[in-house]
Each structure stands twice: as structure tokens, then as C-alpha cells.
Amino acid sequence: MGSFVNVLIIAISLSLDALAVSIAGGVKARKALLRDALKVGLFFGGFQAGMPMLGYLAGNAFKDAVDSASGWIAFVLLAAIGLNMIRNAVTGDDDDEAPADMLRTRTLLALAVATSIDALVVGVTLSLAGLPLLVSIVLIGVVTFLISIAGFLFGKRLGTAFGERIEIVGGLALIAIGLKLLIW
């Protein structure tokens, strides 16, 4: 039971970046449907589950390379998307009828990678800590999936209530998450 609680804490911790990004994406997706929220959840949950598996398989040799570059990779991806959100909100270039940028597969892929790089390193520690791999990756994936859906739907409500102004906040939040990942 103790290792299950440990993995649950790890899963919740890893999902917090995906939660924040999901909220920011939901802000832009005022006309999104439940299937859009499920798509966001699948991308984030899938990558959060898959990255620990890669880390576990790669072991310590890969850990140092990932540790040194992960902050920069995440920062560049999140800052670029965040700046684009802010630009669209300020200039009014965003087309409300178009799907939100976050729902484009290419954008979701970049966001999922950026928010799950830390899970790659966690995979290495799972092997060192002797935590059960299959239970760990399933729990990490399911927790992130559910939290991402909830965050996206909450962000959608915020976007509907506050309009374009909240997109600026969402863009700033993505940049802040990127900075946090770069610094820590």
C-alpha cells in the first residue's frame, strides 16, 4: 500500500504542469466539445505514462542527457505557444470558429512532450526505487488523463466567461510554466 501511495503522489505531482497547460488551452477553446477534452487528456495522459517507461528502459545513461536539456526544450515549446496565444488575444487574429491552437495535433504533441519530460527522469528513479513499473505508468497516465480533462473543461468555462483577456493570462501561464521548468 505504501508504494501505491508513493506512486499516486508522484502521479499527481507530474500531472500539475499538464493541468495548468490544459486550463490555458481550454481558455482558447470556448466552442470545444467533450471529445476535444478527451483528446487533450489522451495526449497528456499518454505521454505522462509513456515517458516513465522510456526513462525506466533507458536507465541512468540517458538521465544526464535529459536532465541537461529538458528545461530548455520545455521552455522553448511552452514560450512559443504562450507568446502566440498572447499575440492572438492582443491583435484579435484568432478566429473563434477555428479550433483552438491547442487542439491541433502538432501543438498537442509539443505540449505533451514539454510537460512530460520530467516524467522521463521519474522513470529512471522508478527503477532505482524499486516501485512497480506497470502500476506506476498506468496510475501516472490515468491521473494525468483525468486531471487534464478537468483542467481543459474548467479553462473552457473561464474563456467563455472572460473572453480574450483570459487568453493573455493563459499565454503568460504557459510562459511561466516554461520558466519554472527551465529554472528547476
Secondary structure, DSSP 8 states (H G I E B T S, - for coil): -HHHHHHHHHHHHHHHHHHHHHHHHHHH-TT--HHHHHHHHHHHHHHHHHHHHHHHHHTHHHHHHHHHHHHHHHHHHHHHHHHHHHHHHHHT---TTS--GGGSHHHHHHHHHHHHHHHHHHHHHHHHHT--HHHHHHHHHHHHHHHHHHHHHHHHHHHHHHTHHHHHHHHHHHHHHHHHHHH-
